[in-house]
Amino acid sequence: MAENTVQRTHHAILENREKLMLSGVTAIESFDDRAVILYTQLGELVILGRGLHMQQLSVESGEVTVEGEVQALRYGDRDRSQPEGFLRRLLR
């Protein structure tokens, strides 16, 4: 494996639709009790539900735990691992 190759791993473990443990998280764009938008090493992830809250957040390790009623996990653009800047969203 080349030295400049980035290890791209992401895990999502959902327990009883109430606890979602994620690894490989690179950024969190927004969150409230109905939706969490974040970015993983493999792209954008939107979590939809009710009563969602972040129980654990470790920026250094890229681990996040979300608790609440998870209703949907939606993966987006595989090439986006960071939020877009304001100007880029404006010019879309």
Buried (B, 14 or more C-beta within 10 A) or exposed (E): EEEEEEEEEBEBEBEEEEBBBBBBBBBBEEBEEEBBBBBBBBBBBBBBBEEBEBEEBEEEEBBBBBBBEBEEBEEEEEEBBEBBEEEEEEEE
